Amino acid sequence: MFCYVNYPTWIRPEIFSFLPIRWYALMYIVAFAIAYLLFKYQVKHDGLLVLSNDDTDSLFMYCIILLLIFAHLFSVLFYSDAKYYLTHPWLIFWPFENGSFVGLPGMSYHGGVVGAILGGIWFAKKKKKNFFLLADTACAGIPLGYTFGRLGNFINAELYGRVTTSPMGMIFPGAERFSTNYEWVRELCDKCGITYTLGEYVNLPRHPSQLYEALFEGIVLWLILWFICRPLIKKRGLKPGSMLSFYLFGYGFFRFFIEYMRQPDSNIGYVIALGKQSDNIAIFQSFLNISKGQIFCLLMMAFAIIVFFIVNRRKENVKHR
């Protein structure tokens, strides 16, 4: 019985074999473009935010620059060897490794959120705009753009999930292989119909968690925010900052549960391991085993709830600017 599919062999990370341009980079450009166009659509049709085209461009420039900086900074400090980089801070943004240009590998979504928020605050103070109106307008469209970012991860065959016997399982060519000397590996091979010889290393099916995230943190969240939360905010007269809260909570909620299907970084493992079994991060063992990404999601949801109640307890009702 086969309960998996192979990663499509026709997918290549490079757009053209003769140029060092990857689909991953293009997907992020598409993501920013979609968020930008949906932002401008709301400025034009909702009438809540007065912003010129030049100011819109400046806002996105501030947010994107700080997003990229903090996304990489969080990745280095929270998911890499933080002690090394704290003693060698000049290497944090050094784009070369062993004499080769590698760019800035490693991006943390949660760091990107912090950077984007700081960029929005910086712009709001400089232009004397209402930050929460800016954030609400941006957040309504961000998830749809985010979908393409995760598709870029899938095309790169990276950030795949845990080993699974689910029919959704997929064998990624560059995934870590496991020795059939382990009983759990042999059991999974038998369940998935994978032939093996004792002692060899096999590539097991994994959750295509990038696609799960593209669907739930991207398309589903966007549909909720755009078609449910936007009308609800208008109908209930909720204050600026409410959409920001809905977005942060919604993303944190979906990401928290999808993290159970993503394998934690091998150099980190679980931050909280309260399950009866927590010795094997490659497979799901307990809902009580919590990763660092899930901790950030819980903090994100808690922050969203706090922001929602703070902004909606304010007496003033800012409609424009």
C-alpha positions as CSV (number, residue, x, y, z in Angstrom):
1,M,0.0,0.0,0.0
2,F,1.4,3.4,-1.1
3,C,0.4,6.4,1.0
4,Y,2.6,9.1,-0.4
5,V,3.6,10.9,-3.6
6,N,7.1,11.9,-4.8
7,Y,8.1,15.5,-5.0
8,P,7.5,16.6,-8.6
9,T,10.7,16.0,-10.6
10,W,9.9,18.8,-13.1
11,I,10.1,21.5,-10.4
12,R,13.4,23.4,-10.3
13,P,14.3,26.2,-7.9
14,E,15.9,28.2,-10.8
15,I,13.7,30.0,-13.2
16,F,16.3,29.7,-15.9
17,S,19.2,27.2,-15.7
18,F,21.6,29.8,-17.0
19,L,20.7,32.6,-14.6
20,P,21.0,32.6,-10.8
21,I,17.4,33.7,-10.4
22,R,15.1,31.5,-8.3
23,W,11.4,31.1,-8.1
24,Y,11.7,31.7,-4.4
25,A,12.8,35.3,-4.9
26,L,10.1,35.9,-7.5
27,M,7.4,34.5,-5.2
28,Y,8.4,37.0,-2.6
29,I,8.2,39.8,-5.1
30,V,4.7,38.6,-6.1
31,A,3.8,38.5,-2.4
32,F,4.8,42.1,-1.8
33,A,3.1,43.2,-5.0
34,I,-0.2,41.6,-4.0
35,A,-0.1,43.2,-0.6
36,Y,0.7,46.5,-2.2
37,L,-2.2,46.3,-4.7
38,L,-4.7,45.3,-2.1
39,F,-3.6,48.1,0.1
40,K,-4.1,50.7,-2.7
41,Y,-7.5,49.2,-3.4
42,Q,-8.7,49.8,0.1
43,V,-7.2,53.3,0.2
44,K,-9.2,54.1,-2.9
45,H,-12.5,52.4,-2.1
46,D,-12.8,52.3,1.7
47,G,-12.3,56.0,2.3
48,L,-10.8,55.5,5.8
49,L,-7.2,56.3,5.0
50,V,-6.0,59.4,3.1
51,L,-2.6,58.4,1.5
52,S,-0.9,59.6,-1.7
53,N,0.8,57.2,-4.1
54,D,4.2,58.5,-3.0
55,D,3.4,58.0,0.6
56,T,2.1,54.4,-0.1
57,D,5.4,53.7,-1.8
58,S,7.4,55.1,1.1
59,L,5.3,53.1,3.6
60,F,6.0,49.8,1.8
61,M,9.7,50.7,1.4
62,Y,10.0,51.3,5.2
63,C,8.2,48.2,6.1
64,I,9.9,45.9,3.6
65,I,13.4,47.0,4.5
66,L,12.8,46.5,8.2
67,L,10.9,43.3,7.6
68,L,13.9,41.8,5.8
69,I,16.3,43.1,8.4
70,F,14.4,41.8,11.4
71,A,13.4,38.5,9.7
72,H,17.1,37.7,9.2
73,L,18.0,39.0,12.7
74,F,15.4,36.8,14.4
75,S,16.6,33.8,12.4
76,V,20.2,34.4,13.4
77,L,19.5,35.1,17.1
78,F,16.7,32.6,17.8
79,Y,17.3,29.7,15.3
80,S,21.1,29.7,14.8
81,D,24.1,29.9,17.0
82,A,23.2,33.2,18.8
83,K,26.4,33.2,21.0
84,Y,28.6,33.0,17.9
85,Y,26.9,35.9,16.2
86,L,26.7,38.0,19.4
87,T,30.5,37.7,19.6
88,H,30.8,38.3,15.8
89,P,28.0,40.8,15.1
90,W,29.6,41.9,11.8
91,L,28.8,38.5,10.3
92,I,25.1,38.8,11.0
93,F,24.5,40.6,7.7
94,W,27.6,39.4,5.9
95,P,26.4,37.9,2.6
96,F,29.5,35.7,1.8
97,E,30.5,32.3,3.1
98,N,33.7,30.5,2.2
99,G,34.4,33.0,-0.5
100,S,31.0,32.6,-2.2
101,F,28.0,35.0,-2.3
102,V,25.1,33.3,-0.3
103,G,23.0,36.4,0.4
104,L,21.2,36.4,3.7
105,P,20.0,32.8,4.2
106,G,17.5,32.3,7.0
107,M,14.3,34.3,7.5
108,S,12.0,34.2,10.5
109,Y,8.3,35.2,9.9
110,H,7.9,36.4,13.4
111,G,10.9,38.7,13.1
112,G,9.5,40.0,9.8
113,V,6.3,40.9,11.6
114,V,8.2,42.9,14.2
115,G,10.2,44.6,11.5
116,A,7.1,45.5,9.5
117,I,5.3,46.9,12.5
118,L,8.3,49.0,13.4
119,G,8.5,50.3,9.8
120,G,4.8,51.2,10.0
121,I,5.3,53.1,13.3
122,W,8.3,54.9,11.8
123,F,6.3,56.0,8.8
124,A,3.3,57.0,10.8
125,K,5.3,59.2,13.1
126,K,7.2,60.8,10.2
127,K,4.1,61.5,8.2
128,K,1.8,62.1,11.2
129,K,-0.6,59.3,10.2
130,N,-2.6,56.9,12.3
131,F,-0.5,53.8,12.7
132,F,-3.5,51.5,13.4
133,L,-5.3,52.6,10.2
134,L,-2.2,51.9,8.2
135,A,-1.7,48.5,9.9
136,D,-5.4,47.5,9.4
137,T,-5.3,48.4,5.7
138,A,-2.1,46.4,5.2
139,C,-3.1,43.4,7.2
140,A,-6.3,42.8,5.3
141,G,-4.3,41.9,2.2
142,I,-1.1,40.5,3.6
143,P,-2.2,36.8,3.9
144,L,-3.0,36.5,0.2
145,G,0.5,37.6,-0.6
146,Y,2.0,35.4,2.0
147,T,0.5,32.4,0.1
148,F,3.1,32.9,-2.6
149,G,6.0,33.1,-0.1
150,R,5.1,29.6,1.1
151,L,4.8,28.4,-2.5
152,G,8.4,29.7,-2.9
153,N,9.4,27.4,0.0
154,F,7.7,24.5,-1.6
155,I,9.4,25.1,-5.0
156,N,12.7,25.2,-3.1
157,A,11.8,21.9,-1.5
158,E,12.5,23.4,2.0
159,L,10.7,23.7,5.3
160,Y,9.0,20.4,4.8
161,G,7.2,18.8,7.7
162,R,7.5,15.7,9.9
163,V,7.5,12.1,8.7
164,T,4.0,10.9,8.1
165,T,2.0,7.9,6.9
166,S,-0.9,10.2,5.8
167,P,-2.0,10.1,2.2
168,M,-0.8,13.7,2.0
169,G,2.8,12.6,2.6
170,M,5.4,13.6,0.1
171,I,9.0,12.4,-0.4
172,F,11.3,15.5,-0.7
173,P,14.5,14.7,-2.5
174,G,16.8,16.6,-0.1
175,A,15.2,15.5,3.1
176,E,17.1,13.8,5.9
177,R,17.2,10.1,5.5
178,F,16.8,7.6,8.4
179,S,18.5,4.3,9.1
180,T,16.3,1.2,8.9
181,N,18.2,-0.1,12.0
182,Y,15.5,1.9,13.9
183,E,12.3,0.0,14.5
184,W,10.1,3.1,14.0
185,V,11.7,3.6,10.5
186,R,10.9,0.0,9.5
187,E,7.4,0.3,10.8
188,L,6.8,3.4,8.7
189,C,8.3,1.8,5.7
190,D,6.0,-1.1,6.0
191,K,2.9,1.1,6.4
192,C,3.9,3.2,3.4
193,G,4.9,0.3,1.1
194,I,8.6,1.3,1.0
195,T,11.0,-1.6,0.3
196,Y,14.2,-1.6,2.2
197,T,17.2,-3.6,3.3
198,L,18.2,-3.6,6.9
199,G,20.8,-1.0,7.7
200,E,20.2,1.3,4.7
201,Y,19.1,4.9,4.9
202,V,15.6,5.7,3.5
203,N,13.8,8.8,2.6
204,L,10.4,8.8,4.3
205,P,7.2,10.7,3.3
206,R,6.7,14.0,5.0
207,H,3.9,16.5,5.4
208,P,4.1,19.2,2.7
209,S,3.7,21.7,5.5
210,Q,4.5,24.6,3.1
211,L,1.3,23.9,1.2
212,Y,-0.7,23.6,4.5
213,E,0.6,27.1,5.4
214,A,0.0,28.5,2.0
215,L,-3.6,27.3,2.3
216,F,-4.5,28.2,5.9
217,E,-2.2,31.0,6.8
218,G,-2.6,32.4,3.3
219,I,-5.8,31.8,1.4
220,V,-8.1,30.8,4.3
221,L,-6.9,33.6,6.6
222,W,-7.3,36.2,3.8
223,L,-10.8,35.1,3.0
224,I,-11.7,35.4,6.7
225,L,-10.2,38.9,7.0
226,W,-11.4,40.2,3.7
227,F,-14.9,38.9,3.6
228,I,-15.8,38.5,7.3
229,C,-13.7,40.8,9.4
230,R,-13.7,43.8,7.1
231,P,-17.6,44.0,7.0
232,L,-17.8,43.1,10.8
233,I,-15.5,45.9,11.7
234,K,-17.6,48.4,9.7
235,K,-20.9,47.0,11.1
236,R,-19.8,46.9,14.7
237,G,-17.9,50.2,14.5
238,L,-14.7,48.6,15.8
239,K,-11.7,50.9,16.3
240,P,-8.6,51.1,14.2
241,G,-6.2,48.3,15.2
242,S,-9.0,45.7,15.2
243,M,-7.9,44.2,11.9
244,L,-4.3,44.1,13.0
245,S,-5.5,42.1,16.0
246,F,-7.6,39.7,13.9
247,Y,-4.6,39.1,11.6
248,L,-2.1,38.5,14.3
249,F,-4.4,36.2,16.2
250,G,-5.5,34.3,13.0
251,Y,-2.0,33.7,11.8
252,G,-0.8,32.7,15.2
253,F,-3.8,30.3,15.6
254,F,-3.3,28.5,12.2
255,R,0.5,28.4,12.5
256,F,0.4,27.0,16.0
257,F,-1.5,23.9,14.9
258,I,0.4,23.5,11.6
259,E,3.6,23.5,13.6
260,Y,2.6,20.1,14.9
261,M,3.2,18.9,11.4
262,R,6.5,20.8,11.0
263,Q,9.7,19.3,12.3
264,P,11.4,21.6,14.8
265,D,15.0,22.7,14.0
266,S,17.3,19.8,15.0
267,N,19.6,22.1,16.8
268,I,16.7,23.4,19.0
269,G,14.2,20.6,19.4
270,Y,11.3,21.3,21.7
271,V,11.2,24.3,24.0
272,I,8.6,22.6,26.2
273,A,8.5,18.8,26.2
274,L,5.7,17.6,28.5
275,G,4.5,14.7,26.4
276,K,5.1,11.1,27.4
277,Q,7.4,10.8,24.4
278,S,9.6,13.6,23.1
279,D,12.7,11.8,22.0
280,N,12.1,11.9,18.2
281,I,11.3,15.2,16.6
282,A,10.9,13.7,13.2
283,I,7.5,12.3,14.1
284,F,4.5,13.6,16.0
285,Q,4.4,12.2,19.5
286,S,2.3,14.6,21.7
287,F,0.4,17.8,21.6
288,L,2.3,18.7,24.8
289,N,5.6,19.0,23.0
290,I,5.9,22.6,22.0
291,S,8.4,24.1,19.5
292,K,9.9,27.6,19.6
293,G,7.8,28.6,16.6
294,Q,4.7,27.7,18.7
295,I,5.9,29.8,21.6
296,F,6.1,32.8,19.2
297,C,2.6,32.0,18.0
298,L,1.2,31.9,21.5
299,L,2.9,35.3,22.2
300,M,1.5,36.6,19.0
301,M,-2.1,35.6,19.9
302,A,-1.7,37.0,23.4
303,F,-0.4,40.3,21.9
304,A,-3.3,40.4,19.5
305,I,-5.9,40.0,22.3
306,I,-4.2,42.8,24.3
307,V,-4.1,45.1,21.3
308,F,-7.8,44.4,20.5
309,F,-9.1,45.3,23.9
310,I,-6.8,48.3,24.3
311,V,-7.8,49.9,21.0
312,N,-11.5,49.2,21.4
313,R,-11.6,50.7,24.9
314,R,-10.4,54.1,23.6
315,K,-13.1,56.7,23.5
316,E,-11.9,58.5,20.4
317,N,-13.2,57.3,17.0
318,V,-10.6,58.1,14.4
319,K,-12.1,57.7,10.9
320,H,-9.6,59.3,8.6
321,R,-5.9,60.1,8.1
